[in-house]
Amino acid sequence: MAILHPIIEAAGRDQKHPPWAVMSKSRRDHSIRVGRLLWKWSAVLELKKRKRIRWRAAGILHDCLKGETPSVLRREVEGAESWPDPLLHGPACAERLRGLGVSDEKLLLAIAHHTTGHAGLGRLGQALYMADYLDPGRYGKVRKRADWRRRMPLEWQDVLEEVAAVKIKSLIDRRVAVPTTTVNFWNGLV
């Protein structure tokens, strides 16, 4: 594996958010918990140390622009008109990282699509998608989330499908359009 970019190294090794991060204290705490889940799962999967650092970095970095205004985020993202405001932070963060020299496309895709899923997500992207939802600090479905966390990463595919189904059902129940990216992600899973 190539040398990790300094931003990825700092996030994954030291759990540090970059100085340009715009996020509340609770969002910072959330991202650290997501990073810890990814660190734990990568250890169970017996990934090498550099990959474990990379996985934790994805968790630490995924919401770095969650507190930024949509107007600023839209300037960061090519094709921003296809993203609803609440989801812009992922692709904007990926673009910011790319602009700062991060060239790890799998990590960038994971961060960009951590809320929507994407048919091209590899293990890291799928793990981030699940860890973001399974954060032990999240409210709602507390027992179910704990059960899913307990089953991870050994029951990977089952948990991934169950989490995706719950997230998609939530959109449908709220009568919110399901992004095409999410539909393609789901179709690729099943």
Phi and psi in degrees as a GROMACS rama.xvg file:
@    title "Ramachandran Plot"
@    xaxis  label "Phi"
@    yaxis  label "Psi"
@TYPE xy
-66.0137  165.783  ALA-2
-62.4876  137.9  ILE-3
-75.6293  141.491  LEU-4
-59.5214  145.19  HIS-5
-55.3171  -34.6966  PRO-6
-65.7915  -41.9888  ILE-7
-67.457  -42.9126  ILE-8
-59.8497  -48.2085  GLU-9
-64.4382  -40.6565  ALA-10
-68.7068  -44.1864  ALA-11
-79.1109  -35.2103  GLY-12
-86.6468  -44.8996  ARG-13
-106.831  0.593428  ASP-14
55.5995  42.5279  GLN-15
-102.666  133.828  LYS-16
-84.0134  146.137  HIS-17
-67.2642  157.111  PRO-18
-62.6813  -20.5907  PRO-19
-86.7933  -0.743443  TRP-20
-61.6501  137.667  ALA-21
-122.399  96.2431  VAL-22
-156.765  148.557  MET-23
-73.2697  167.362  SER-24
-59.017  -43.0838  LYS-25
-65.5422  -34.5237  SER-26
-70.9129  -37.8131  ARG-27
-61.1591  -44.469  ARG-28
-61.7105  -43.192  ASP-29
-57.8177  -47.7567  HIS-30
-64.9492  -34.2884  SER-31
-67.4248  -40.7003  ILE-32
-64.0143  -40.4943  ARG-33
-62.7943  -43.9059  VAL-34
-59.5484  -39.0453  GLY-35
-66.2874  -39.9909  ARG-36
-60.3828  -45.8146  LEU-37
-64.1593  -37.8337  LEU-38
-62.2018  -45.4779  TRP-39
-63.1733  -49.1579  LYS-40
-62.7626  -40.0234  TRP-41
-66.7108  -29.5864  SER-42
-69.7525  -44.2667  ALA-43
-61.2212  -37.4099  VAL-44
-76.3646  -3.71928  LEU-45
59.2589  40.3296  GLU-46
-72.6111  153.888  LEU-47
-66.9603  157.363  LYS-48
-53.9714  -43.8364  LYS-49
-63.7649  -38.758  ARG-50
-68.2037  -35.9259  LYS-51
-64.1549  -40.6387  ARG-52
-62.271  -43.0703  ILE-53
-62.3622  -43.4048  ARG-54
-62.4062  -47.4176  TRP-55
-63.4946  -37.4901  ARG-56
-59.0313  -40.7421  ALA-57
-58.6967  -41.8148  ALA-58
-65.7944  -41.9866  GLY-59
-66.5208  -38.302  ILE-60
-90.7272  -17.8394  LEU-61
-58.7563  -30.3151  HIS-62
-111.848  20.7706  ASP-63
-58.6152  -23.2432  CYS-64
-113.519  19.2427  LEU-65
-60.842  -30.4151  LYS-66
-89.7773  0.328165  GLY-67
-79.5579  153.629  GLU-68
-73.6138  148.019  THR-69
-56.5397  -35.3132  PRO-70
-63.4784  -38.6891  SER-71
-69.5056  -44.3759  VAL-72
-61.5887  -38.5638  LEU-73
-61.8491  -31.7976  ARG-74
-70.5262  -22.5147  ARG-75
-82.6727  -24.9026  GLU-76
-110.893  119.393  VAL-77
-70.2378  133.817  GLU-78
75.7457  24.9384  GLY-79
-59.4626  -25.9848  ALA-80
-62.7596  -19.0546  GLU-81
-86.5655  -3.05698  SER-82
-108.665  130.02  TRP-83
-69.7076  150.662  PRO-84
-47.2674  -47.4588  ASP-85
-65.213  -14.1126  PRO-86
-105.339  -2.65823  LEU-87
-65.6455  -25.9802  LEU-88
-61.7928  -33.125  HIS-89
-66.2918  -57.7171  GLY-90
-64.2744  -32.7908  PRO-91
-65.8013  -40.964  ALA-92
-64.1443  -43.1543  CYS-93
-60.3754  -43.0696  ALA-94
-66.6631  -39.3069  GLU-95
-60.7953  -46.4259  ARG-96
-62.0723  -42.4722  LEU-97
-60.0712  -44.3931  ARG-98
-63.94  -23.5714  GLY-99
-93.024  7.63091  LEU-100
102.837  0.838301  GLY-101
-73.6359  124.666  VAL-102
-117.046  10.2539  SER-103
-77.9532  91.4888  ASP-104
-63.0569  -33.8911  GLU-105
-66.9517  -40.3406  LYS-106
-67.1497  -42.5846  LEU-107
-64.3581  -39.8778  LEU-108
-64.9702  -40.4143  LEU-109
-59.8327  -46.4387  ALA-110
-67.3767  -44.2291  ILE-111
-60.2355  -35.8787  ALA-112
-116.606  27.8222  HIS-113
-67.8902  -20.6377  HIS-114
-95.731  -32.6057  THR-115
-95.8153  -24.21  THR-116
76.3464  165.884  GLY-117
-163.176  138.514  HIS-118
-59.6749  -23.8177  ALA-119
-89.5793  4.10709  GLY-120
-67.6326  133.297  LEU-121
-90.6019  -162.305  GLY-122
-57.7836  -46.0066  ARG-123
-60.0006  -47.3251  LEU-124
-63.1879  -43.1478  GLY-125
-63.7742  -41.3274  GLN-126
-62.5388  -43.6222  ALA-127
-64.7584  -42.1182  LEU-128
-55.3299  -45.3992  TYR-129
-73.7055  -45.5479  MET-130
-61.8008  -38.1198  ALA-131
-58.8838  -42.1276  ASP-132
-77.4705  -31.2265  TYR-133
-92.7469  5.90766  LEU-134
-44.6189  124.398  ASP-135
-63.5064  -13.3775  PRO-136
-87.6855  -4.62958  GLY-137
-76.4547  147.218  ARG-138
-88.5907  158.086  TYR-139
84.6349  138.994  GLY-140
51.582  39.9245  LYS-141
-58.8591  -47.2687  VAL-142
-66.6817  -42.1651  ARG-143
-65.0566  -42.1702  LYS-144
-62.6998  -40.3409  ARG-145
-62.9017  -39.8817  ALA-146
-64.2214  -44.725  ASP-147
-61.7523  -42.0948  TRP-148
-62.1588  -40.3349  ARG-149
-62.447  -35.1769  ARG-150
-80.8042  -13.1807  ARG-151
-88.6586  148.006  MET-152
-93.8348  6.93461  PRO-153
-69.6601  -26.1783  LEU-154
-111.095  45.3472  GLU-155
-46.9556  -60.4984  TRP-156
-63.183  -43.2439  GLN-157
-61.9811  -46.5108  ASP-158
-65.6046  -41.9855  VAL-159
-58.7904  -46.8432  LEU-160
-64.8256  -40.7415  GLU-161
-66.2094  -43.0445  GLU-162
-63.9831  -46.5657  VAL-163
-60.2278  -42.3363  ALA-164
-61.9872  -42.7632  ALA-165
-65.7281  -43.0592  VAL-166
-64.411  -42.2245  LYS-167
-68.0624  -41.9869  ILE-168
-60.533  -37.193  LYS-169
-60.9495  -41.7736  SER-170
-62.9896  -45.4748  LEU-171
-63.8146  -44.7211  ILE-172
-60.1414  -33.6071  ASP-173
-89.0751  3.18698  ARG-174
58.2904  42.396  ARG-175
-104.239  137.896  VAL-176
-59.5016  135.759  ALA-177
-86.4602  119.285  VAL-178
-57.5074  143.906  PRO-179
-55.2628  -38.1613  THR-180
-57.5959  -41.2138  THR-181
-69.6424  -40.9213  THR-182
-60.0544  -45.7516  VAL-183
-64.6039  -37.6312  ASN-184
-60.4018  -50.2419  PHE-185
-59.5403  -47.5836  TRP-186
-60.8562  -33.7015  ASN-187
-70.7037  -28.2585  GLY-188
-74.5183  -40.3283  LEU-189
